[in-house]
């Protein structure tokens, strides 16, 4: 039987790295592994990355390092921003986004696939449809693995970039009222984000169709941190008090029957008319893709932060790559 490697004591660790640095060679699997001081550290590095990109665009911090991007589910932003992040840091990428054309289609197991990629790459970014699959894969490789979404489980790097967006846009997190809207049952980004926000003094509103509430497990974990959480099926009662409106799409691919999807897909639509009821200093976020839940007319509203949010994601992912590879 294969013995899982102890990554931070592996005899294969590269020479010259700062091995005592936080998160060196550490898998990024869940937001549960972060405390507030870790966020300060990661966002400090992300902020520096944004300055460097503005000043010089691309630089050589990870020159010679290779990232394997292994995606078993579709992705636009996560995959391309990790690629851009690695390349802006001077590294390169092995892209495997069509597992159909890899040995996965021959029946290769996930452990074997990651044990293959670790021979070529220094870090692996993995998206997979099964909850917990990334954590399992991480046990089989001596290289750090970053969870890019495990089914309806978690999407920790998205939650980090979401929080970084709130900080950059509004300047603070404590004291804010954050309203999450849409498919809270299957949306992994809100599962990670609410857990991460529970490290702060916030109020959380969950607004969803009746059949798509925030999972009990997440509500319970957040409640243990003494966070006020309220659940609604309409936006009206909470829009005026909201500082961050976090909109999500209904996750069509997770439904067993498409009739139920059709019934709820258009239940919430953010339009300029809806925005009239919101605070002047409020931001609208969305992990994207949107499929009709925010109309395009909202894009011109300065409160629409979802395109800026993607750019913040580049800096956070640059920071994470530099940190796990010991070069931050
Ligand atoms: N892109 C995000 C995710 O991968 C959100 C979504 O797909 O709705 O979870």
py3Dmol code that shows the C-alpha trace and the ligand (Angstrom):
import py3Dmol

protein = """\
ATOM      1  CA  UNK A   1       0.000   0.000   0.000  1.00  0.00           C
ATOM      2  CA  UNK A   2       1.209   3.475  -0.877  1.00  0.00           C
ATOM      3  CA  UNK A   3       2.295   5.623   2.099  1.00  0.00           C
ATOM      4  CA  UNK A   4       1.203   9.231   1.711  1.00  0.00           C
ATOM      5  CA  UNK A   5       4.168  11.613   1.752  1.00  0.00           C
ATOM      6  CA  UNK A   6       4.783  14.171   4.470  1.00  0.00           C
ATOM      7  CA  UNK A   7       5.125  17.082   2.102  1.00  0.00           C
ATOM      8  CA  UNK A   8       6.923  19.573   4.255  1.00  0.00           C
ATOM      9  CA  UNK A   9       9.548  17.024   5.314  1.00  0.00           C
ATOM     10  CA  UNK A  10       9.960  15.416   1.952  1.00  0.00           C
ATOM     11  CA  UNK A  11      13.548  14.668   0.981  1.00  0.00           C
ATOM     12  CA  UNK A  12      12.603  16.000  -2.445  1.00  0.00           C
ATOM     13  CA  UNK A  13      12.003  19.577  -1.286  1.00  0.00           C
ATOM     14  CA  UNK A  14      13.825  22.031  -3.533  1.00  0.00           C
ATOM     15  CA  UNK A  15      17.037  23.599  -2.206  1.00  0.00           C
ATOM     16  CA  UNK A  16      17.062  27.274  -1.336  1.00  0.00           C
ATOM     17  CA  UNK A  17      13.398  27.693  -0.393  1.00  0.00           C
ATOM     18  CA  UNK A  18      12.315  29.350   2.843  1.00  0.00           C
ATOM     19  CA  UNK A  19      10.907  26.137   4.249  1.00  0.00           C
ATOM     20  CA  UNK A  20       9.643  27.722   7.469  1.00  0.00           C
ATOM     21  CA  UNK A  21       7.409  30.222   5.621  1.00  0.00           C
ATOM     22  CA  UNK A  22       3.661  29.869   6.259  1.00  0.00           C
ATOM     23  CA  UNK A  23       1.873  27.522   3.828  1.00  0.00           C
ATOM     24  CA  UNK A  24       5.120  26.371   2.223  1.00  0.00           C
ATOM     25  CA  UNK A  25       4.361  23.158   0.319  1.00  0.00           C
ATOM     26  CA  UNK A  26       0.929  23.161   1.949  1.00  0.00           C
ATOM     27  CA  UNK A  27      -2.189  21.949   0.134  1.00  0.00           C
ATOM     28  CA  UNK A  28      -4.899  24.583  -0.168  1.00  0.00           C
ATOM     29  CA  UNK A  29      -8.010  22.432   0.240  1.00  0.00           C
ATOM     30  CA  UNK A  30     -10.560  24.303   2.328  1.00  0.00           C
ATOM     31  CA  UNK A  31     -11.047  27.754   3.809  1.00  0.00           C
ATOM     32  CA  UNK A  32     -11.247  26.008   7.173  1.00  0.00           C
ATOM     33  CA  UNK A  33      -7.451  25.982   7.246  1.00  0.00           C
ATOM     34  CA  UNK A  34      -7.201  29.792   7.457  1.00  0.00           C
ATOM     35  CA  UNK A  35      -7.198  32.170  10.388  1.00  0.00           C
ATOM     36  CA  UNK A  36      -7.333  35.932  10.202  1.00  0.00           C
ATOM     37  CA  UNK A  37      -3.584  36.338  10.438  1.00  0.00           C
ATOM     38  CA  UNK A  38      -3.175  34.015   7.448  1.00  0.00           C
ATOM     39  CA  UNK A  39      -5.532  36.192   5.442  1.00  0.00           C
ATOM     40  CA  UNK A  40      -3.520  39.303   6.309  1.00  0.00           C
ATOM     41  CA  UNK A  41      -0.417  37.528   5.061  1.00  0.00           C
ATOM     42  CA  UNK A  42      -1.978  36.230   1.815  1.00  0.00           C
ATOM     43  CA  UNK A  43      -3.674  39.550   1.015  1.00  0.00           C
ATOM     44  CA  UNK A  44      -0.468  41.461   1.780  1.00  0.00           C
ATOM     45  CA  UNK A  45       1.306  39.360  -0.840  1.00  0.00           C
ATOM     46  CA  UNK A  46      -1.664  39.701  -3.249  1.00  0.00           C
ATOM     47  CA  UNK A  47      -1.535  43.453  -2.898  1.00  0.00           C
ATOM     48  CA  UNK A  48       2.178  43.466  -3.710  1.00  0.00           C
ATOM     49  CA  UNK A  49       1.449  41.289  -6.741  1.00  0.00           C
ATOM     50  CA  UNK A  50      -1.058  43.839  -8.006  1.00  0.00           C
ATOM     51  CA  UNK A  51       1.529  46.613  -7.678  1.00  0.00           C
ATOM     52  CA  UNK A  52       4.154  44.536  -9.476  1.00  0.00           C
ATOM     53  CA  UNK A  53       1.782  43.692 -12.332  1.00  0.00           C
ATOM     54  CA  UNK A  54       0.872  47.358 -12.711  1.00  0.00           C
ATOM     55  CA  UNK A  55       4.520  48.413 -12.623  1.00  0.00           C
ATOM     56  CA  UNK A  56       6.280  45.710 -14.629  1.00  0.00           C
ATOM     57  CA  UNK A  57       3.641  43.241 -15.839  1.00  0.00           C
ATOM     58  CA  UNK A  58       5.619  39.988 -15.722  1.00  0.00           C
ATOM     59  CA  UNK A  59       8.548  39.073 -13.488  1.00  0.00           C
ATOM     60  CA  UNK A  60      10.711  36.092 -12.640  1.00  0.00           C
ATOM     61  CA  UNK A  61       9.720  35.067  -9.107  1.00  0.00           C
ATOM     62  CA  UNK A  62       8.715  31.543 -10.184  1.00  0.00           C
ATOM     63  CA  UNK A  63      11.053  31.222 -13.159  1.00  0.00           C
ATOM     64  CA  UNK A  64      11.571  27.561 -13.963  1.00  0.00           C
ATOM     65  CA  UNK A  65       8.577  26.393 -11.909  1.00  0.00           C
ATOM     66  CA  UNK A  66       5.797  24.401 -13.563  1.00  0.00           C
ATOM     67  CA  UNK A  67       2.116  24.292 -12.684  1.00  0.00           C
ATOM     68  CA  UNK A  68      -0.162  21.431 -13.762  1.00  0.00           C
ATOM     69  CA  UNK A  69      -3.714  22.682 -14.280  1.00  0.00           C
ATOM     70  CA  UNK A  70      -5.915  19.579 -14.050  1.00  0.00           C
ATOM     71  CA  UNK A  71      -9.607  20.287 -14.669  1.00  0.00           C
ATOM     72  CA  UNK A  72     -12.273  17.557 -14.711  1.00  0.00           C
ATOM     73  CA  UNK A  73     -15.054  20.174 -14.877  1.00  0.00           C
ATOM     74  CA  UNK A  74     -15.428  23.216 -17.137  1.00  0.00           C
ATOM     75  CA  UNK A  75     -13.716  26.442 -16.151  1.00  0.00           C
ATOM     76  CA  UNK A  76     -12.931  29.780 -17.740  1.00  0.00           C
ATOM     77  CA  UNK A  77     -11.784  32.110 -14.975  1.00  0.00           C
ATOM     78  CA  UNK A  78     -10.153  29.748 -12.493  1.00  0.00           C
ATOM     79  CA  UNK A  79      -8.137  27.943 -15.118  1.00  0.00           C
ATOM     80  CA  UNK A  80      -7.066  30.955 -17.128  1.00  0.00           C
ATOM     81  CA  UNK A  81      -6.298  33.061 -14.076  1.00  0.00           C
ATOM     82  CA  UNK A  82      -4.048  30.341 -12.639  1.00  0.00           C
ATOM     83  CA  UNK A  83      -2.340  30.136 -16.025  1.00  0.00           C
ATOM     84  CA  UNK A  84      -1.943  33.914 -16.190  1.00  0.00           C
ATOM     85  CA  UNK A  85      -0.753  33.973 -12.570  1.00  0.00           C
ATOM     86  CA  UNK A  86       1.959  31.380 -13.233  1.00  0.00           C
ATOM     87  CA  UNK A  87       3.078  33.039 -16.446  1.00  0.00           C
ATOM     88  CA  UNK A  88       3.159  36.532 -14.923  1.00  0.00           C
ATOM     89  CA  UNK A  89       5.500  35.057 -12.299  1.00  0.00           C
ATOM     90  CA  UNK A  90       7.765  33.672 -15.017  1.00  0.00           C
ATOM     91  CA  UNK A  91       6.700  30.034 -14.657  1.00  0.00           C
ATOM     92  CA  UNK A  92       4.950  27.732 -17.111  1.00  0.00           C
ATOM     93  CA  UNK A  93       1.852  25.552 -17.221  1.00  0.00           C
ATOM     94  CA  UNK A  94       0.816  22.046 -18.260  1.00  0.00           C
ATOM     95  CA  UNK A  95      -2.866  22.471 -19.159  1.00  0.00           C
ATOM     96  CA  UNK A  96      -5.119  19.412 -18.855  1.00  0.00           C
ATOM     97  CA  UNK A  97      -8.602  20.761 -19.248  1.00  0.00           C
ATOM     98  CA  UNK A  98     -10.081  18.202 -21.529  1.00  0.00           C
ATOM     99  CA  UNK A  99      -9.620  15.047 -19.481  1.00  0.00           C
ATOM    100  CA  UNK A 100     -11.385  13.257 -22.328  1.00  0.00           C
ATOM    101  CA  UNK A 101      -8.135  13.494 -24.256  1.00  0.00           C
ATOM    102  CA  UNK A 102      -5.916  12.422 -21.364  1.00  0.00           C
ATOM    103  CA  UNK A 103      -5.405   8.958 -19.872  1.00  0.00           C
ATOM    104  CA  UNK A 104      -8.379   9.639 -17.589  1.00  0.00           C
ATOM    105  CA  UNK A 105     -10.523   8.520 -20.535  1.00  0.00           C
ATOM    106  CA  UNK A 106      -8.618   5.198 -20.483  1.00  0.00           C
ATOM    107  CA  UNK A 107      -9.770   4.704 -16.906  1.00  0.00           C
ATOM    108  CA  UNK A 108      -6.765   6.104 -15.068  1.00  0.00           C
ATOM    109  CA  UNK A 109      -7.530   6.831 -11.417  1.00  0.00           C
ATOM    110  CA  UNK A 110      -7.177  10.277  -9.880  1.00  0.00           C
ATOM    111  CA  UNK A 111      -4.324   9.129  -7.563  1.00  0.00           C
ATOM    112  CA  UNK A 112      -2.374   7.778 -10.540  1.00  0.00           C
ATOM    113  CA  UNK A 113      -3.000  10.939 -12.533  1.00  0.00           C
ATOM    114  CA  UNK A 114      -1.669  13.217  -9.790  1.00  0.00           C
ATOM    115  CA  UNK A 115       1.282  10.913  -9.148  1.00  0.00           C
ATOM    116  CA  UNK A 116       2.085  11.286 -12.823  1.00  0.00           C
ATOM    117  CA  UNK A 117       1.824  15.042 -12.847  1.00  0.00           C
ATOM    118  CA  UNK A 118       3.985  15.439  -9.757  1.00  0.00           C
ATOM    119  CA  UNK A 119       6.869  14.021 -11.776  1.00  0.00           C
ATOM    120  CA  UNK A 120       6.654  16.969 -14.159  1.00  0.00           C
ATOM    121  CA  UNK A 121       5.179  19.837 -12.170  1.00  0.00           C
ATOM    122  CA  UNK A 122       5.952  21.698  -8.911  1.00  0.00           C
ATOM    123  CA  UNK A 123       2.334  22.420  -7.984  1.00  0.00           C
ATOM    124  CA  UNK A 124      -1.031  21.010  -9.096  1.00  0.00           C
ATOM    125  CA  UNK A 125      -4.317  22.916  -9.383  1.00  0.00           C
ATOM    126  CA  UNK A 126      -7.221  20.455  -9.439  1.00  0.00           C
ATOM    127  CA  UNK A 127     -10.950  20.784 -10.123  1.00  0.00           C
ATOM    128  CA  UNK A 128     -13.070  17.667  -9.807  1.00  0.00           C
ATOM    129  CA  UNK A 129     -16.840  16.991  -9.595  1.00  0.00           C
ATOM    130  CA  UNK A 130     -16.734  14.952  -6.364  1.00  0.00           C
ATOM    131  CA  UNK A 131     -16.780  16.516  -2.907  1.00  0.00           C
ATOM    132  CA  UNK A 132     -13.583  15.581  -1.069  1.00  0.00           C
ATOM    133  CA  UNK A 133     -11.804  14.324  -4.182  1.00  0.00           C
ATOM    134  CA  UNK A 134      -9.142  17.027  -4.092  1.00  0.00           C
ATOM    135  CA  UNK A 135      -8.296  16.242  -0.473  1.00  0.00           C
ATOM    136  CA  UNK A 136      -7.971  12.572  -1.391  1.00  0.00           C
ATOM    137  CA  UNK A 137      -5.765  13.372  -4.382  1.00  0.00           C
ATOM    138  CA  UNK A 138      -3.576  15.560  -2.165  1.00  0.00           C
ATOM    139  CA  UNK A 139      -2.703  12.503  -0.062  1.00  0.00           C
ATOM    140  CA  UNK A 140      -1.170  10.819  -3.055  1.00  0.00           C
ATOM    141  CA  UNK A 141       1.307  13.450  -4.093  1.00  0.00           C
ATOM    142  CA  UNK A 142       4.359  15.044  -2.538  1.00  0.00           C
ATOM    143  CA  UNK A 143       3.666  18.269  -4.444  1.00  0.00           C
ATOM    144  CA  UNK A 144       1.231  20.895  -3.142  1.00  0.00           C
ATOM    145  CA  UNK A 145      -2.326  20.661  -4.486  1.00  0.00           C
ATOM    146  CA  UNK A 146      -4.683  23.611  -4.758  1.00  0.00           C
ATOM    147  CA  UNK A 147      -8.440  22.931  -4.739  1.00  0.00           C
ATOM    148  CA  UNK A 148     -10.023  24.710  -7.694  1.00  0.00           C
ATOM    149  CA  UNK A 149     -13.510  23.425  -6.800  1.00  0.00           C
ATOM    150  CA  UNK A 150     -14.612  19.975  -5.631  1.00  0.00           C
ATOM    151  CA  UNK A 151     -18.194  19.488  -6.814  1.00  0.00           C
ATOM    152  CA  UNK A 152     -20.638  21.224  -4.496  1.00  0.00           C
ATOM    153  CA  UNK A 153     -18.015  21.188  -1.731  1.00  0.00           C
ATOM    154  CA  UNK A 154     -15.619  24.114  -1.609  1.00  0.00           C
ATOM    155  CA  UNK A 155     -13.856  26.643  -3.820  1.00  0.00           C
ATOM    156  CA  UNK A 156     -11.296  28.115  -1.420  1.00  0.00           C
ATOM    157  CA  UNK A 157      -9.316  30.250  -3.875  1.00  0.00           C
ATOM    158  CA  UNK A 158     -12.551  31.856  -5.046  1.00  0.00           C
ATOM    159  CA  UNK A 159     -13.492  32.688  -1.451  1.00  0.00           C
ATOM    160  CA  UNK A 160     -10.057  34.224  -0.890  1.00  0.00           C
ATOM    161  CA  UNK A 161     -10.403  36.408  -3.965  1.00  0.00           C
ATOM    162  CA  UNK A 162     -13.966  37.308  -2.949  1.00  0.00           C
ATOM    163  CA  UNK A 163     -12.787  38.477   0.446  1.00  0.00           C
ATOM    164  CA  UNK A 164      -9.849  40.333  -1.106  1.00  0.00           C
ATOM    165  CA  UNK A 165     -12.350  42.075  -3.414  1.00  0.00           C
ATOM    166  CA  UNK A 166     -14.463  43.202  -0.451  1.00  0.00           C
ATOM    167  CA  UNK A 167     -11.375  44.543   1.293  1.00  0.00           C
ATOM    168  CA  UNK A 168     -10.035  46.371  -1.732  1.00  0.00           C
ATOM    169  CA  UNK A 169     -13.434  47.809  -2.647  1.00  0.00           C
ATOM    170  CA  UNK A 170     -14.859  48.683   0.762  1.00  0.00           C
ATOM    171  CA  UNK A 171     -11.709  48.904   2.893  1.00  0.00           C
ATOM    172  CA  UNK A 172     -12.890  46.623   5.705  1.00  0.00           C
ATOM    173  CA  UNK A 173     -14.972  43.518   6.431  1.00  0.00           C
ATOM    174  CA  UNK A 174     -15.957  43.865  10.100  1.00  0.00           C
ATOM    175  CA  UNK A 175     -19.364  45.454  10.511  1.00  0.00           C
ATOM    176  CA  UNK A 176     -20.623  44.593   7.009  1.00  0.00           C
ATOM    177  CA  UNK A 177     -23.901  42.946   6.051  1.00  0.00           C
ATOM    178  CA  UNK A 178     -23.335  40.449   3.274  1.00  0.00           C
ATOM    179  CA  UNK A 179     -26.306  39.043   1.373  1.00  0.00           C
ATOM    180  CA  UNK A 180     -25.782  35.878  -0.656  1.00  0.00           C
ATOM    181  CA  UNK A 181     -28.394  35.351  -3.328  1.00  0.00           C
ATOM    182  CA  UNK A 182     -29.292  32.473  -5.643  1.00  0.00           C
ATOM    183  CA  UNK A 183     -28.376  28.799  -5.526  1.00  0.00           C
ATOM    184  CA  UNK A 184     -26.942  28.463  -2.045  1.00  0.00           C
ATOM    185  CA  UNK A 185     -27.427  24.700  -1.971  1.00  0.00           C
ATOM    186  CA  UNK A 186     -25.198  23.690  -4.859  1.00  0.00           C
ATOM    187  CA  UNK A 187     -23.023  26.809  -5.154  1.00  0.00           C
ATOM    188  CA  UNK A 188     -19.626  25.895  -3.737  1.00  0.00           C
ATOM    189  CA  UNK A 189     -18.387  29.483  -3.749  1.00  0.00           C
ATOM    190  CA  UNK A 190     -20.939  30.549  -1.135  1.00  0.00           C
ATOM    191  CA  UNK A 191     -20.110  27.518   1.012  1.00  0.00           C
ATOM    192  CA  UNK A 192     -16.501  28.630   1.163  1.00  0.00           C
ATOM    193  CA  UNK A 193     -17.222  32.340   1.412  1.00  0.00           C
ATOM    194  CA  UNK A 194     -19.638  32.115   4.347  1.00  0.00           C
ATOM    195  CA  UNK A 195     -17.147  29.959   6.261  1.00  0.00           C
ATOM    196  CA  UNK A 196     -14.350  32.433   5.564  1.00  0.00           C
ATOM    197  CA  UNK A 197     -16.498  35.430   6.522  1.00  0.00           C
ATOM    198  CA  UNK A 198     -17.260  33.772   9.852  1.00  0.00           C
ATOM    199  CA  UNK A 199     -13.762  34.834  10.925  1.00  0.00           C
ATOM    200  CA  UNK A 200     -15.056  38.439  10.890  1.00  0.00           C
ATOM    201  CA  UNK A 201     -17.749  40.380  12.676  1.00  0.00           C
ATOM    202  CA  UNK A 202     -20.358  40.263   9.893  1.00  0.00           C
ATOM    203  CA  UNK A 203     -24.057  39.676   9.420  1.00  0.00           C
ATOM    204  CA  UNK A 204     -24.998  37.121   6.759  1.00  0.00           C
ATOM    205  CA  UNK A 205     -28.288  37.008   4.857  1.00  0.00           C
ATOM    206  CA  UNK A 206     -29.052  33.986   2.699  1.00  0.00           C
ATOM    207  CA  UNK A 207     -31.660  34.598  -0.005  1.00  0.00           C
ATOM    208  CA  UNK A 208     -32.523  31.587  -2.157  1.00  0.00           C
ATOM    209  CA  UNK A 209     -35.360  29.730  -3.851  1.00  0.00           C
ATOM    210  CA  UNK A 210     -37.060  27.491  -1.270  1.00  0.00           C
ATOM    211  CA  UNK A 211     -35.489  24.356  -2.722  1.00  0.00           C
ATOM    212  CA  UNK A 212     -31.932  25.760  -2.747  1.00  0.00           C
ATOM    213  CA  UNK A 213     -31.094  26.869   0.822  1.00  0.00           C
ATOM    214  CA  UNK A 214     -27.628  27.116   2.360  1.00  0.00           C
ATOM    215  CA  UNK A 215     -26.733  23.584   3.593  1.00  0.00           C
ATOM    216  CA  UNK A 216     -27.366  22.920   7.289  1.00  0.00           C
ATOM    217  CA  UNK A 217     -23.769  21.837   7.753  1.00  0.00           C
ATOM    218  CA  UNK A 218     -22.457  25.255   6.654  1.00  0.00           C
ATOM    219  CA  UNK A 219     -25.053  27.168   8.711  1.00  0.00           C
ATOM    220  CA  UNK A 220     -24.070  25.157  11.776  1.00  0.00           C
ATOM    221  CA  UNK A 221     -20.355  25.758  11.346  1.00  0.00           C
ATOM    222  CA  UNK A 222     -20.884  29.490  10.869  1.00  0.00           C
ATOM    223  CA  UNK A 223     -23.249  29.642  13.878  1.00  0.00           C
ATOM    224  CA  UNK A 224     -20.492  28.162  16.043  1.00  0.00           C
ATOM    225  CA  UNK A 225     -18.549  31.391  15.392  1.00  0.00           C
ATOM    226  CA  UNK A 226     -21.508  33.425  16.748  1.00  0.00           C
ATOM    227  CA  UNK A 227     -22.355  34.975  13.396  1.00  0.00           C
ATOM    228  CA  UNK A 228     -25.907  36.225  12.849  1.00  0.00           C
ATOM    229  CA  UNK A 229     -27.388  34.400   9.841  1.00  0.00           C
ATOM    230  CA  UNK A 230     -30.866  34.966   8.425  1.00  0.00           C
ATOM    231  CA  UNK A 231     -32.581  33.003   5.660  1.00  0.00           C
ATOM    232  CA  UNK A 232     -35.091  34.472   3.169  1.00  0.00           C
ATOM    233  CA  UNK A 233     -36.844  33.599  -0.058  1.00  0.00           C
ATOM    234  CA  UNK A 234     -37.075  37.196  -1.281  1.00  0.00           C
ATOM    235  CA  UNK A 235     -34.524  39.981  -1.493  1.00  0.00           C
ATOM    236  CA  UNK A 236     -36.827  42.866  -0.483  1.00  0.00           C
ATOM    237  CA  UNK A 237     -36.481  42.627   3.305  1.00  0.00           C
ATOM    238  CA  UNK A 238     -32.662  42.824   3.227  1.00  0.00           C
ATOM    239  CA  UNK A 239     -31.625  44.771   0.138  1.00  0.00           C
ATOM    240  CA  UNK A 240     -31.565  48.197   1.823  1.00  0.00           C
ATOM    241  CA  UNK A 241     -29.243  47.052   4.637  1.00  0.00           C
ATOM    242  CA  UNK A 242     -26.878  45.129   2.357  1.00  0.00           C
ATOM    243  CA  UNK A 243     -23.243  46.235   1.887  1.00  0.00           C
ATOM    244  CA  UNK A 244     -22.231  43.320  -0.350  1.00  0.00           C
ATOM    245  CA  UNK A 245     -24.726  41.583  -2.612  1.00  0.00           C
ATOM    246  CA  UNK A 246     -23.140  38.296  -3.682  1.00  0.00           C
ATOM    247  CA  UNK A 247     -25.172  36.868  -6.566  1.00  0.00           C
ATOM    248  CA  UNK A 248     -24.815  33.294  -7.849  1.00  0.00           C
ATOM    249  CA  UNK A 249     -26.280  31.375 -10.766  1.00  0.00           C
ATOM    250  CA  UNK A 250     -28.523  28.355 -10.347  1.00  0.00           C
ATOM    251  CA  UNK A 251     -26.179  25.398 -10.880  1.00  0.00           C
ATOM    252  CA  UNK A 252     -27.971  23.616 -13.707  1.00  0.00           C
ATOM    253  CA  UNK A 253     -25.412  20.797 -13.914  1.00  0.00           C
ATOM    254  CA  UNK A 254     -26.161  19.682 -10.333  1.00  0.00           C
ATOM    255  CA  UNK A 255     -29.896  19.111 -10.883  1.00  0.00           C
ATOM    256  CA  UNK A 256     -31.221  15.621 -11.374  1.00  0.00           C
ATOM    257  CA  UNK A 257     -34.358  16.809 -13.134  1.00  0.00           C
ATOM    258  CA  UNK A 258     -34.338  19.807 -15.438  1.00  0.00           C
ATOM    259  CA  UNK A 259     -37.985  20.723 -14.693  1.00  0.00           C
ATOM    260  CA  UNK A 260     -37.035  21.785 -11.176  1.00  0.00           C
ATOM    261  CA  UNK A 261     -34.162  23.821 -12.616  1.00  0.00           C
ATOM    262  CA  UNK A 262     -36.471  25.592 -15.066  1.00  0.00           C
ATOM    263  CA  UNK A 263     -38.836  26.496 -12.227  1.00  0.00           C
ATOM    264  CA  UNK A 264     -36.194  28.309 -10.193  1.00  0.00           C
ATOM    265  CA  UNK A 265     -33.655  29.553 -12.729  1.00  0.00           C
ATOM    266  CA  UNK A 266     -35.208  33.004 -13.098  1.00  0.00           C
ATOM    267  CA  UNK A 267     -36.443  33.507  -9.582  1.00  0.00           C
ATOM    268  CA  UNK A 268     -34.003  36.351  -8.873  1.00  0.00           C
ATOM    269  CA  UNK A 269     -32.874  38.879 -11.451  1.00  0.00           C
ATOM    270  CA  UNK A 270     -30.842  41.929 -10.512  1.00  0.00           C
ATOM    271  CA  UNK A 271     -31.746  44.840 -12.798  1.00  0.00           C
ATOM    272  CA  UNK A 272     -31.232  48.631 -12.590  1.00  0.00           C
ATOM    273  CA  UNK A 273     -34.724  48.792 -11.074  1.00  0.00           C
ATOM    274  CA  UNK A 274     -33.676  46.465  -8.227  1.00  0.00           C
ATOM    275  CA  UNK A 275     -30.446  48.444  -7.746  1.00  0.00           C
ATOM    276  CA  UNK A 276     -32.531  51.547  -6.935  1.00  0.00           C
ATOM    277  CA  UNK A 277     -33.368  49.956  -3.597  1.00  0.00           C
ATOM    278  CA  UNK A 278     -29.710  49.365  -2.648  1.00  0.00           C
ATOM    279  CA  UNK A 279     -27.223  51.531  -0.733  1.00  0.00           C
ATOM    280  CA  UNK A 280     -25.069  53.996  -2.691  1.00  0.00           C
ATOM    281  CA  UNK A 281     -21.929  52.501  -1.234  1.00  0.00           C
ATOM    282  CA  UNK A 282     -22.653  48.864  -1.878  1.00  0.00           C
ATOM    283  CA  UNK A 283     -21.031  46.344  -4.207  1.00  0.00           C
ATOM    284  CA  UNK A 284     -22.526  43.598  -6.329  1.00  0.00           C
ATOM    285  CA  UNK A 285     -20.318  40.554  -6.712  1.00  0.00           C
ATOM    286  CA  UNK A 286     -20.706  37.330  -8.712  1.00  0.00           C
ATOM    287  CA  UNK A 287     -18.226  34.455  -9.116  1.00  0.00           C
ATOM    288  CA  UNK A 288     -19.406  34.188 -12.761  1.00  0.00           C
ATOM    289  CA  UNK A 289     -20.490  32.847 -15.191  1.00  0.00           C
ATOM    290  CA  UNK A 290     -23.802  34.680 -15.022  1.00  0.00           C
ATOM    291  CA  UNK A 291     -26.692  33.234 -16.951  1.00  0.00           C
ATOM    292  CA  UNK A 292     -29.280  35.966 -16.657  1.00  0.00           C
ATOM    293  CA  UNK A 293     -29.368  36.665 -12.900  1.00  0.00           C
ATOM    294  CA  UNK A 294     -27.745  40.094 -13.355  1.00  0.00           C
ATOM    295  CA  UNK A 295     -28.862  42.035 -16.427  1.00  0.00           C
ATOM    296  CA  UNK A 296     -26.194  43.623 -18.621  1.00  0.00           C
ATOM    297  CA  UNK A 297     -27.609  47.085 -17.885  1.00  0.00           C
ATOM    298  CA  UNK A 298     -26.282  46.735 -14.330  1.00  0.00           C
ATOM    299  CA  UNK A 299     -22.700  46.526 -15.667  1.00  0.00           C
ATOM    300  CA  UNK A 300     -22.468  50.314 -16.009  1.00  0.00           C
ATOM    301  CA  UNK A 301     -23.415  50.872 -12.385  1.00  0.00           C
ATOM    302  CA  UNK A 302     -20.213  51.694 -10.423  1.00  0.00           C
ATOM    303  CA  UNK A 303     -21.440  49.315  -7.733  1.00  0.00           C
ATOM    304  CA  UNK A 304     -21.105  46.373 -10.141  1.00  0.00           C
ATOM    305  CA  UNK A 305     -17.821  44.851  -8.938  1.00  0.00           C
ATOM    306  CA  UNK A 306     -17.940  41.467 -10.692  1.00  0.00           C
ATOM    307  CA  UNK A 307     -15.511  42.338 -13.476  1.00  0.00           C
ATOM    308  CA  UNK A 308     -13.056  43.947 -11.060  1.00  0.00           C
ATOM    309  CA  UNK A 309     -13.454  40.837  -8.874  1.00  0.00           C
ATOM    310  CA  UNK A 310     -11.887  38.707 -11.639  1.00  0.00           C
ATOM    311  CA  UNK A 311      -8.815  40.899 -11.739  1.00  0.00           C
ATOM    312  CA  UNK A 312      -8.384  40.666  -7.966  1.00  0.00           C
ATOM    313  CA  UNK A 313      -8.474  36.902  -8.519  1.00  0.00           C
ATOM    314  CA  UNK A 314      -5.315  37.057 -10.611  1.00  0.00           C
ATOM    315  CA  UNK A 315      -3.387  38.739  -7.772  1.00  0.00           C
ATOM    316  CA  UNK A 316      -4.674  36.323  -5.126  1.00  0.00           C
ATOM    317  CA  UNK A 317      -3.729  33.319  -7.253  1.00  0.00           C
ATOM    318  CA  UNK A 318      -0.282  34.776  -7.943  1.00  0.00           C
ATOM    319  CA  UNK A 319       0.126  35.173  -4.188  1.00  0.00           C
ATOM    320  CA  UNK A 320      -0.969  31.596  -3.483  1.00  0.00           C
ATOM    321  CA  UNK A 321       1.416  30.119  -6.040  1.00  0.00           C
ATOM    322  CA  UNK A 322       4.336  32.167  -4.692  1.00  0.00           C
ATOM    323  CA  UNK A 323       3.445  31.212  -1.107  1.00  0.00           C
ATOM    324  CA  UNK A 324       3.088  27.447  -1.571  1.00  0.00           C
ATOM    325  CA  UNK A 325       6.302  27.390  -3.595  1.00  0.00           C
ATOM    326  CA  UNK A 326       8.210  29.268  -0.887  1.00  0.00           C
ATOM    327  CA  UNK A 327       8.992  32.377  -2.912  1.00  0.00           C
ATOM    328  CA  UNK A 328       6.706  34.975  -1.362  1.00  0.00           C
TER     329      UNK A 328
END
"""
ligand_1 = """\
9
LIG
N -17.215 29.582 -11.394
C -17.774 29.278 -10.116
C -17.491 27.836 -9.739
O -16.723 27.181 -10.403
C -19.207 29.629 -10.005
C -20.159 28.908 -10.900
O -19.762 28.036 -11.705
O -21.347 29.235 -10.832
O -18.011 27.370 -8.754
"""
view = py3Dmol.view(width=600, height=400)
view.addModel(protein, "pdb")
view.setStyle({"model": 0}, {"cartoon": {"style": "trace"}})
view.addModel(ligand_1, "xyz")
view.setStyle({"model": 1}, {"stick": {}})
view.zoomTo()
view.show()
